[in-house]
Amino acid sequence: MNRPRLTLIVNNDVPCRERGAPIGQKSWSNKFDPYALKVGAPDLWSAYFRARYSSPREVALFCDVSFQTALNWWGAVTAPASHIALLVMLTDPDAPEFFGQAMGQAA
């Protein structure tokens, strides 16, 4: 019976980082504070909905949620769940730019 084997592949053409050399940023979590992002999400989403829709009722109809839920988003009480975020990103081509600019102002 053949067992899977781990194979180490070495590339001598790529130099190793020298000891003591600074390491560049590798992840977004080093750039954004996850707690601050969570706390600021309701305000960010409220700004988005206010910029794109004329009332919480329109938000409720588009996102297929109750009026109370849309009102909570509109008033920055809560932020939408991930499936709503995906819906927005997939249907509004300007959404990534909106959120990018908003995050750029906050950073």
Short mmCIF file of the C-alpha atoms (twelve columns), coordinates in Angstrom:
data_MODEL
# 
_entry.id   MODEL 
# 
loop_
_atom_site.group_PDB 
_atom_site.id 
_atom_site.type_symbol 
_atom_site.label_atom_id 
_atom_site.label_alt_id 
_atom_site.label_comp_id 
_atom_site.label_asym_id 
_atom_site.label_seq_id 
_atom_site.Cartn_x 
_atom_site.Cartn_y 
_atom_site.Cartn_z 
_atom_site.pdbx_PDB_model_num 
ATOM 1   C CA . MET A 1   0.000   0.000  0.000  1 
ATOM 2   C CA . ASN A 2   1.384   3.388  -1.006 1 
ATOM 3   C CA . ARG A 3   1.232   6.138  1.561  1 
ATOM 4   C CA . PRO A 4   1.186   9.789  0.563  1 
ATOM 5   C CA . ARG A 5   4.573   11.402 1.068  1 
ATOM 6   C CA . LEU A 6   5.463   14.951 1.837  1 
ATOM 7   C CA . THR A 7   7.881   16.378 -0.719 1 
ATOM 8   C CA . LEU A 8   9.975   19.430 0.028  1 
ATOM 9   C CA . ILE A 9   10.714  21.560 -3.011 1 
ATOM 10  C CA . VAL A 10  13.542  24.052 -2.699 1 
ATOM 11  C CA . ASN A 11  13.987  27.027 -4.989 1 
ATOM 12  C CA . ASN A 12  17.507  28.419 -4.728 1 
ATOM 13  C CA . ASP A 13  16.742  31.206 -7.199 1 
ATOM 14  C CA . VAL A 14  14.615  33.111 -4.668 1 
ATOM 15  C CA . PRO A 15  16.747  34.678 -1.920 1 
ATOM 16  C CA . CYS A 16  15.715  34.286 1.709  1 
ATOM 17  C CA . ARG A 17  14.889  37.275 3.819  1 
ATOM 18  C CA . GLU A 18  17.877  38.449 5.820  1 
ATOM 19  C CA . ARG A 19  17.700  38.175 9.571  1 
ATOM 20  C CA . GLY A 20  16.471  41.414 11.115 1 
ATOM 21  C CA . ALA A 21  14.946  42.716 7.875  1 
ATOM 22  C CA . PRO A 22  11.462  44.154 8.354  1 
ATOM 23  C CA . ILE A 23  8.557   42.004 7.263  1 
ATOM 24  C CA . GLY A 24  5.999   43.662 4.996  1 
ATOM 25  C CA . GLN A 25  2.337   43.673 5.881  1 
ATOM 26  C CA . LYS A 26  0.805   40.334 4.961  1 
ATOM 27  C CA . SER A 27  -2.839  40.558 6.018  1 
ATOM 28  C CA . TRP A 28  -5.745  42.973 6.210  1 
ATOM 29  C CA . SER A 29  -6.158  42.195 9.908  1 
ATOM 30  C CA . ASN A 30  -2.891  44.062 10.480 1 
ATOM 31  C CA . LYS A 31  -4.281  47.103 8.690  1 
ATOM 32  C CA . PHE A 32  -7.813  47.173 10.079 1 
ATOM 33  C CA . ASP A 33  -8.752  46.678 13.691 1 
ATOM 34  C CA . PRO A 34  -11.439 43.942 13.568 1 
ATOM 35  C CA . TYR A 35  -13.184 45.328 16.657 1 
ATOM 36  C CA . ALA A 36  -13.317 48.852 15.243 1 
ATOM 37  C CA . LEU A 37  -14.648 47.456 11.968 1 
ATOM 38  C CA . LYS A 38  -17.396 45.583 13.818 1 
ATOM 39  C CA . VAL A 39  -18.329 48.624 15.898 1 
ATOM 40  C CA . GLY A 40  -18.319 50.943 12.876 1 
ATOM 41  C CA . ALA A 41  -20.243 48.621 10.534 1 
ATOM 42  C CA . PRO A 42  -23.737 49.951 11.372 1 
ATOM 43  C CA . ASP A 43  -22.666 53.529 10.590 1 
ATOM 44  C CA . LEU A 44  -20.973 52.430 7.379  1 
ATOM 45  C CA . TRP A 45  -24.027 50.509 6.170  1 
ATOM 46  C CA . SER A 46  -26.359 53.328 7.185  1 
ATOM 47  C CA . ALA A 47  -24.305 55.735 5.071  1 
ATOM 48  C CA . TYR A 48  -24.439 53.316 2.140  1 
ATOM 49  C CA . PHE A 49  -28.216 52.821 2.322  1 
ATOM 50  C CA . ARG A 50  -28.852 56.551 2.724  1 
ATOM 51  C CA . ALA A 51  -26.665 57.278 -0.310 1 
ATOM 52  C CA . ARG A 52  -28.372 54.670 -2.530 1 
ATOM 53  C CA . TYR A 53  -32.024 54.616 -1.440 1 
ATOM 54  C CA . SER A 54  -34.557 57.287 -0.600 1 
ATOM 55  C CA . SER A 55  -36.193 55.499 2.351  1 
ATOM 56  C CA . PRO A 56  -35.964 52.471 4.644  1 
ATOM 57  C CA . ARG A 57  -38.990 51.058 2.810  1 
ATOM 58  C CA . GLU A 58  -36.979 50.842 -0.437 1 
ATOM 59  C CA . VAL A 59  -34.180 49.093 1.457  1 
ATOM 60  C CA . ALA A 60  -36.679 46.601 2.906  1 
ATOM 61  C CA . LEU A 61  -38.125 45.852 -0.522 1 
ATOM 62  C CA . PHE A 62  -34.767 45.454 -2.240 1 
ATOM 63  C CA . CYS A 63  -33.189 43.320 0.505  1 
ATOM 64  C CA . ASP A 64  -36.396 41.359 1.195  1 
ATOM 65  C CA . VAL A 65  -36.368 42.111 4.907  1 
ATOM 66  C CA . SER A 66  -38.919 43.536 7.312  1 
ATOM 67  C CA . PHE A 67  -39.426 47.265 7.525  1 
ATOM 68  C CA . GLN A 68  -38.127 47.187 11.114 1 
ATOM 69  C CA . THR A 69  -34.898 45.533 10.021 1 
ATOM 70  C CA . ALA A 70  -34.395 48.095 7.261  1 
ATOM 71  C CA . LEU A 71  -35.174 50.856 9.761  1 
ATOM 72  C CA . ASN A 72  -32.485 49.475 12.089 1 
ATOM 73  C CA . TRP A 73  -29.946 49.535 9.243  1 
ATOM 74  C CA . TRP A 74  -31.055 53.008 8.169  1 
ATOM 75  C CA . GLY A 75  -30.658 54.314 11.723 1 
ATOM 76  C CA . ALA A 76  -27.281 52.582 12.262 1 
ATOM 77  C CA . VAL A 77  -28.679 50.418 15.057 1 
ATOM 78  C CA . THR A 78  -27.468 47.188 13.429 1 
ATOM 79  C CA . ALA A 79  -25.599 46.126 10.297 1 
ATOM 80  C CA . PRO A 80  -26.821 43.630 7.678  1 
ATOM 81  C CA . ALA A 81  -25.834 39.968 7.717  1 
ATOM 82  C CA . SER A 82  -23.340 38.560 5.266  1 
ATOM 83  C CA . HIS A 83  -25.926 37.433 2.693  1 
ATOM 84  C CA . ILE A 84  -27.151 41.023 2.380  1 
ATOM 85  C CA . ALA A 85  -23.565 42.227 2.000  1 
ATOM 86  C CA . LEU A 86  -23.103 39.710 -0.820 1 
ATOM 87  C CA . LEU A 87  -26.363 40.811 -2.426 1 
ATOM 88  C CA . VAL A 88  -25.204 44.425 -2.378 1 
ATOM 89  C CA . MET A 89  -21.733 43.632 -3.727 1 
ATOM 90  C CA . LEU A 90  -23.129 41.476 -6.541 1 
ATOM 91  C CA . THR A 91  -25.872 43.879 -7.638 1 
ATOM 92  C CA . ASP A 92  -24.310 47.325 -7.179 1 
ATOM 93  C CA . PRO A 93  -21.132 47.802 -9.229 1 
ATOM 94  C CA . ASP A 94  -20.357 51.008 -7.294 1 
ATOM 95  C CA . ALA A 95  -20.609 49.410 -3.833 1 
ATOM 96  C CA . PRO A 96  -16.961 48.286 -3.545 1 
ATOM 97  C CA . GLU A 97  -15.786 51.794 -4.412 1 
ATOM 98  C CA . PHE A 98  -18.213 53.312 -1.884 1 
ATOM 99  C CA . PHE A 99  -16.990 51.064 0.915  1 
ATOM 100 C CA . GLY A 100 -13.357 51.452 -0.149 1 
ATOM 101 C CA . GLN A 101 -13.607 55.214 0.039  1 
ATOM 102 C CA . ALA A 102 -15.454 55.070 3.350  1 
ATOM 103 C CA . MET A 103 -12.807 52.759 4.802  1 
ATOM 104 C CA . GLY A 104 -10.044 54.952 3.397  1 
ATOM 105 C CA . GLN A 105 -11.477 57.956 5.206  1 
ATOM 106 C CA . ALA A 106 -11.713 55.971 8.434  1 
ATOM 107 C CA . ALA A 107 -8.167  54.558 8.254  1 
# 
